[in-house]
Amino acid sequence: MIRKRVLPIVLLLFLLLTPAVRAADSVKAYLFPVAFVINHQTKPLQPGYSTFEYNNRLYIPVRFVSEGLGARVRYDATSRKVVIEDSHVFDARYVNPGDRIAGMEVAEVDLTRFESESLGSVRFRGSALVKGSYLYSRNDPLSGEMLRFYVDEDASDRLPVMSHDNRDPGFVFENPADAVRLLGIPEDADTATGRAAVVIDDYVIRYDYKEVHNTARLVEAYVQAK
């Protein structure tokens, strides 16, 4: 009878740490290729990552697994700490292109530090499904045609948010003509309100001391019947 070996899993972050490790601190490990299934989806191991066995334990890359679960990983070289965060709330001082927050990938960061806050924008790629209410105005006093979406509190964790941003969760559709059509707003309406679940992409956090709206592109809309 063939006996299967069960290896306890230990997460290991592969990082470039300081000076060369002395021979006394080295270990002999063996590459141990495995398949990863994260939340019922098979994830191929990305180039540059490896799994290996040491002392009857399986070591896997914590960054690969954590980001597959929607968390973020960073290494603090000063304190020599590995920091893992799974919240949709992020510290703008440490955000970088390629990070994943609330399932979205950071595409571009344009922030300036001012006192205790970061001002500017963070652009994301990737879709999100959120529910809430919309408010349409054909002649907004400040912006002309405007279609705002206010995210319900229980759905707000589906969008990234900077830790110092205390605004109510919401955004303006950057494609208002498409959004009006997808939400079923009459072409001759001057104003309209309603509730819907929407799929968005190209979400952008725009934070400044002046009135600045977050934006997103509407992809799909599921309107709640009145």
N, C-alpha and C positions, 0 to 999 in steps of 0.2 A: 504494500500500500504506500502510495506516495504521500509524504507529509508536507503540508504547505507551511512555509515560514511566515510568521506574522511579525512585521517590524513596526515598533512604535514610531510614530512620525514626529520629528522635531523640525521646527521651522528655522531656517538659517538664512540670513541676509548676506548676499555676496557683495561686499563693499571693498573699495580700495582703501585700506588702512595704511598707516604710516610705515616707516622703515621696514626693511626685510625682517621676517620672523626668524628667530634663532632656531637652530636645529632642535634644541630641547623643547621648543614649543610646537613643533610640527607633528602631524599625524599622518598615518597611512590609510587612505580611504580608497574605495572602489566605485567607479561609475556604475550607476544602477538605473538604467532607463525605465521609466514608467509612463503610463498615460494618465492625464488629469481629467477628471470629470467634476466641473464646478457648477453647482446649482443645476444638475442634470444635463449640462452641456459639455461635450468633449472639447478641451482646449489644448491645441498643440503647443508644446513647449517652445518658447521663442528663442531665436539664436542668441547665444551668449549665456544662456541659463543651462544648468546641469543639475542632476540629482545623483547622490552617491550614498553608499553605505559605509558606516563607521561604527565599530563596536556594537554590531547587531541593531543599529538604528538607521532609519532612512532620513536623510537630510534633503530638504527641498527648498527652492528659492522663495523666501517670504514675500518679496516684492511681486513676483509673478502671481502667487496665490492671493495675496491681499488685494491687488488691483483687479484680479478676476472677480473678487467679491465686492468691488466698488470702494475699497478702502485706499488710503494713501500711505506711503512709506517714505520717510526721510531719515538721514543719518546726521546727527548733531555731533560734529567732530570735536567741538569744545568740551562737551560733557560726556562724549563717547556713549551716546544713547541712540538706540533705534526707536523712532517714534512712529507708531501706527495709529491712524485716525480714520474712522469710518463714518464720520458725520458729514452732512451736506454743508455744514458751516466750516469755513476754512480761514486760516490766518493769511492775509494777503502778502505778508513778508516772505512767505515760503512757497508761494505758488509759482509753478514753472510750466512752460509748454510741454505737453505730453502727460501731465498729471491727469488723473481721472477723479472727478468729484461728482457725486450723485449720478454716476453712470455716464457722465459727459466728459469728453476729453478737452483739456485746455488747449486752444489753438493759438492764442496770441495774448500777451500780457503787456499792457501799457500803463504802468502805475508810477506815481511819484509820491514819495513819503513826505507828509507834512504833519509835524508834531506827532501825535499818536495814531494818525490815520493814514490810509493810502488812498490817493485820489487818482481817477482815471478809469480805465476799462479793462475787462477781462472777457475775451471772446471764447466761446465753446463750440465744439462740433459734436453732433450726436443728438438723437431725438429724445423727447420726454413727453409723457402723457400726464396732463394736469387738469383738474376740474375747478370751476369757479364761475364767475359772472363777467359779462362784457358790457361795455358802455360805448356806444358809437355817437359821434358828433360830426356832422358835416362841416360845421363852421366853428371849430374850437377857437376861443379868443386869442390863444397864444400860438397854436400850431396848425390852424386850418382843419382839414379833415383828420380825425383822430379816432382810433379804435383801441381802447384800453381793455386789458384783461386782468381781473383781480382774482388771485389764486386763493382757494379755500385754505383755511388754516391746516386742516388735516391732510392737505396735499402739498404743503409748502416744502416738505423735506425732499421733494422730487426735483427741486431746483437748487443749484449752488448759491451760497450767499456768503459774503464777507463778514467776518466776525464783528466788525465795528459798524455794519450797516443795519440800522434799526428801522428802515422803511418797511411798510407793509409789502408783502410779496406780490409782485405783479409786473406787467410789462406792456409795451405798446407793440402792435403788429407792424413790422416794417414793410409788409405787403398788403396795405389796407384794401386795395381793390379786390384781390383774391380772397381776403378774409371776409369782406362784406358778402361776397358770393357764397363762400363756404358756410357762413353762419346763417344764410338765408335772409339777410337784411334787405328789405325792398329798396330798389334803386332810387326811388324818389323820397326816401325817408331822410329827415333832417337829424333825427335822433332815434336811438333804439337801444333797448336793454334786453338782457336775457341770460340764461344759464346754459353752460355747455361743458363738455370735456373736449380738450383740444390736444392734438399732437403738434409739437413745435420742434424746430431745429434752429441752428445758428443763434443760440441764446447769447446775449451780450449784457454783462453787468456794466452799467455806466454810473459811476458814483462821483459826485462833486458837491461842493457846498451850494452851488446854484441848483435850480430845479432841473434834474436830468433823469430821464426815464430809461429803465432797462428795455431792451428790445428783443424780439424773436420773430422768426418767420413761421407763419401758420402753414401746416402741411395737411392736416385733416381736422374736421370738426364734427362732433356728435351733439347736436342741439337738443336740449331738454324741452319737451313739449310744454306749452303754457296751459 
